[in-house]
Amino acid sequence: MDELEYIFNRRSIRKFTDRKIDDALIGKLLEAAMYAPSAVNSQPWHFVVVDNRKMMDRIMEIHPYAAMFRTASHGIVVCGDEQLQHGDGYWVVDCGAATQTLLLAAQTMGIGSCWVGIHPRKERKEAFSRLLELPPHVNPFALVALGYPAETKPRPARFKPERVKRNTWNQPYFSR
Ligand SMILES: Cc1cc2nc3c(=O)[nH]c(=O)nc-3n(C[C@H](O)[C@H](O)[C@H](O)COP(=O)(O)O)c2cc1C
C-alpha cells in the first residue's frame, strides 16, 4: 500500500464493533503521538486513557457530539500543560500535532478514530477538567474516540488547487 493511502483513507469513525483494543496497541498509539513535533521540542502533553463504561457514559452526558462512545473501545483525552509549553498558547498547536499523529497511527493499525473537540470551548474544557480531575495548569484539548470500525466511508474529493499560491497571494501555484 502506498503510505499516503493511510492519510487519504482516514475518516472519522463513529460506529465501532464490540472488539476491545489491546493495551499494547493503546501503548503503541501513545508512543506514536509522543513523536509529534512540538515547539522547541517541549512535548507539553499528557494523555488520559478512558477505558471504563461509566466514564464513557459521563462523556456522552457532558459532550453534545460524543455519541460514538456508545460503542467506542477507548477514549484518549489529549491535554496540554501550560507549565511545559514553550510560550503562551503553544500547547494548543503542539497538542494538535499530537492528536493528528494519534489518528494517523490508529489508521495504520486498522483502528478507527474520531477527533472530538474540546478546546477552545470553555464549557467543554471546564466539564472535562472536572470529570478527569485535571490540575489547573493542564488543559483538556481534544478527545479521541477509538475502536475497530463498524462502518466504512468513501474517500471524498478534497484537494483544492486554487487554495495554493506561488510565492505571493496573486499567483496560483497550479495553472489550470
Ligand atoms: C477540532 C475538531 C473538532 C471536532 N469535533 C468533533 C466532535 O465533537 N464530534 C464529532 O463527531 N466529530 C468531530 N470532529 C470530526 C470532524 O467532524 C471530521 O474530521 C470532519 O467532518 C472531516 O471528516 P473526516 O475526519 O472523516 O475526514 C472534529 C474534528 C476536529 C478537527
The ligand as an SDF file (V2000), in Angstrom:
LIG
                    3D

 31 33  0  0  0  0  0  0  0  0999 V2000
  -11.1820   20.4180   16.0550 C   0  0  0  0  0  0  0  0  0  0  0  0
  -12.1080   19.3000   15.6530 C   0  0  0  0  0  0  0  0  0  0  0  0
  -13.2490   19.0660   16.3950 C   0  0  0  0  0  0  0  0  0  0  0  0
  -14.1080   18.0070   16.0600 C   0  0  0  0  0  0  0  0  0  0  0  0
  -15.1630   17.7420   16.8820 N   0  0  0  0  0  0  0  0  0  0  0  0
  -15.9500   16.6850   16.6010 C   0  0  0  0  0  0  0  0  0  0  0  0
  -16.9830   16.3190   17.5050 C   0  0  0  0  0  0  0  0  0  0  0  0
  -17.1720   16.9510   18.5410 O   0  0  0  0  0  0  0  0  0  0  0  0
  -17.7510   15.2310   17.2130 N   0  0  0  0  0  0  0  0  0  0  0  0
  -17.5600   14.5110   16.0640 C   0  0  0  0  0  0  0  0  0  0  0  0
  -18.3080   13.5470   15.8430 O   0  0  0  0  0  0  0  0  0  0  0  0
  -16.5790   14.8310   15.1830 N   0  0  0  0  0  0  0  0  0  0  0  0
  -15.7580   15.8820   15.4330 C   0  0  0  0  0  0  0  0  0  0  0  0
  -14.7210   16.1880   14.5910 N   0  0  0  0  0  0  0  0  0  0  0  0
  -14.5050   15.3970   13.3690 C   0  0  0  0  0  0  0  0  0  0  0  0
  -14.9100   16.1840   12.1120 C   0  0  0  0  0  0  0  0  0  0  0  0
  -16.3140   16.2660   12.0430 O   0  0  0  0  0  0  0  0  0  0  0  0
  -14.3170   15.4730   10.8750 C   0  0  0  0  0  0  0  0  0  0  0  0
  -12.9200   15.4160   10.9800 O   0  0  0  0  0  0  0  0  0  0  0  0
  -14.6910   16.1910    9.5830 C   0  0  0  0  0  0  0  0  0  0  0  0
  -16.0960   16.1160    9.3530 O   0  0  0  0  0  0  0  0  0  0  0  0
  -13.9720   15.5840    8.3810 C   0  0  0  0  0  0  0  0  0  0  0  0
  -14.2830   14.2140    8.2320 O   0  0  0  0  0  0  0  0  0  0  0  0
  -13.1740   13.0730    8.2770 P   0  0  0  0  0  0  0  0  0  0  0  0
  -12.4640   13.1460    9.6160 O   0  0  0  0  0  0  0  0  0  0  0  0
  -13.9380   11.7910    8.1300 O   0  0  0  0  0  0  0  0  0  0  0  0
  -12.1900   13.2870    7.1600 O   0  0  0  0  0  0  0  0  0  0  0  0
  -13.8450   17.2110   14.9090 C   0  0  0  0  0  0  0  0  0  0  0  0
  -12.6820   17.4610   14.1710 C   0  0  0  0  0  0  0  0  0  0  0  0
  -11.8110   18.4640   14.5530 C   0  0  0  0  0  0  0  0  0  0  0  0
  -10.5190   18.6690   13.7760 C   0  0  0  0  0  0  0  0  0  0  0  0
  1  2  1  0
  2  3  1  0
  2 30  2  0
  3  4  2  0
  4  5  1  0
  4 28  1  0
  5  6  2  0
  6  7  1  0
  6 13  1  0
  7  8  2  0
  7  9  1  0
  9 10  1  0
 10 11  2  0
 10 12  1  0
 12 13  2  0
 13 14  1  0
 14 15  1  0
 14 28  1  0
 15 16  1  0
 16 17  1  0
 16 18  1  0
 18 19  1  0
 18 20  1  0
 20 21  1  0
 20 22  1  0
 22 23  1  0
 23 24  1  0
 24 25  2  0
 24 26  1  0
 24 27  1  0
 28 29  2  0
 29 30  1  0
 30 31  1  0
M  END
$$$$
